[in-house]
Amino acid sequence: MRLKGKRIFITGAGGGIGRATAEKCAAEGARVICADLNENAAAASVEAIRSAGGEAIAITGDLTNETACATMFSQGAAAFGGLDVLFNNAGICLNDDAGPVETPLASWDATIAANLTSVFLCCKFALPHLLQSGNGVIINNASIVALVGSAFPQIAYTAAKGGVLAMTRELAIMYARRKLRAVAICPGPTATPLVKAFLADENAWKLRRRYLPMGRLGEPSEIANLVSFLASDEASFITGSAYTIDGGLTAAYVIDDSST
Ligand SMILES: NC(=O)c1ccc[n+]([C@@H]2O[C@H](COP(=O)([O-])OP(=O)(O)OC[C@H]3O[C@@H](n4cnc5c(N)ncnc54)[C@H](O)[C@@H]3O)[C@@H](O)[C@H]2O)c1
């Protein structure tokens, strides 16, 4: 059990990657705080963990709201007497987020708030607890769009994820001597309910599949495996870096898709 005794706060823990990670971390011995805007989704993650014999609590609220966020972290830290790991995972992806000409300012603002400002706020309120733990870790869920561009843009989402990556490096350097690590993960397309629904359209799937060297999406459990490693003491010399987990997508130049 690589996370025995760790207290992990997971944002967006009711969603695809969040739930898989919450379950994996609990199975590795962590006590998990499942935070989400969606009360039922957070409760379902807690239920899944408890029925497998793990320990978790649900906390509901909007992480883009400073007051709500502060309350969520004081509740979360009080539940298990502190915090050791923060997984900043909550995020949104809006349908009308496209190029700069088409994207409404309201969508830009909402996307930056949910994907970037929330990470800033969560760090603000988690850091005192993480520093007190003496072995704190922040793992930020960015995306491959923080590393490479797309001709089918989501400009606000991309800008937010780039910001998350830059913030991760700064956090790592600021706190390295205070025994706190900060790491980013950059997943490629992952089979969460939202993505599966979007790719249920034959054309949308065909267009994207040819860029996937493995010819498939990632599974939330595969992302969860990486997060549970980065959260553990096995990753004690890892800070300031970004972990691409994309089935080879960002390594590709030309893909042989003739066999499919
Ligand atoms: N699925 C992918 O292909 C993929 C790829 C790369 C990166 N990511 C990133 O992984 C993270 C999780 O993605 P997912 O696919 O599991 O999404 P998801 O929609 O299944 O889960 C996201 C969760 O975040 C919660 N949330 C959103 N805004 C919130 C807020 N303001 N306060 C509290 N909770 C909030 C939602 O309620 C939801 O449960 C996101 O940051 C996403 O950008 C996903």
The ligand as an ORCA input file, in Angstrom:
! r2SCAN-3c Opt
* xyz 0 1
  N     -10.779     13.396    -20.299
  C      -9.751     13.791    -21.017
  O      -9.569     13.419    -22.181
  C      -8.729     14.735    -20.404
  C      -7.508     14.911    -21.063
  C      -6.560     15.779    -20.497
  C      -6.839     16.438    -19.313
  N      -8.040     16.245    -18.701
  C      -8.302     16.977    -17.448
  O      -8.614     16.051    -16.434
  C      -9.476     16.665    -15.483
  C     -10.669     15.754    -15.235
  O     -11.311     15.532    -16.483
  P     -12.483     14.473    -16.675
  O     -12.452     14.088    -18.102
  O     -12.420     13.456    -15.631
  O     -13.743     15.438    -16.504
  P     -15.152     15.228    -15.794
  O     -16.073     16.236    -16.383
  O     -15.548     13.788    -15.821
  O     -14.810     15.617    -14.275
  C     -14.556     16.941    -13.881
  C     -15.180     17.147    -12.519
  O     -14.833     18.462    -12.056
  C     -15.954     18.999    -11.399
  N     -15.895     20.457    -11.411
  C     -15.906     21.260    -12.503
  N     -15.868     22.547    -12.123
  C     -15.818     22.552    -10.762
  C     -15.782     23.584     -9.788
  N     -15.820     24.881    -10.135
  N     -15.756     23.245     -8.478
  C     -15.760     21.934     -8.116
  N     -15.791     20.918     -8.996
  C     -15.825     21.229    -10.311
  C     -17.149     18.489    -12.197
  O     -18.364     18.531    -11.445
  C     -16.713     17.062    -12.560
  O     -17.180     16.093    -11.636
  C      -9.840     18.036    -16.049
  O      -9.009     19.015    -15.461
  C      -9.506     17.888    -17.524
  O      -9.194     19.114    -18.125
  C      -8.992     15.414    -19.210
*
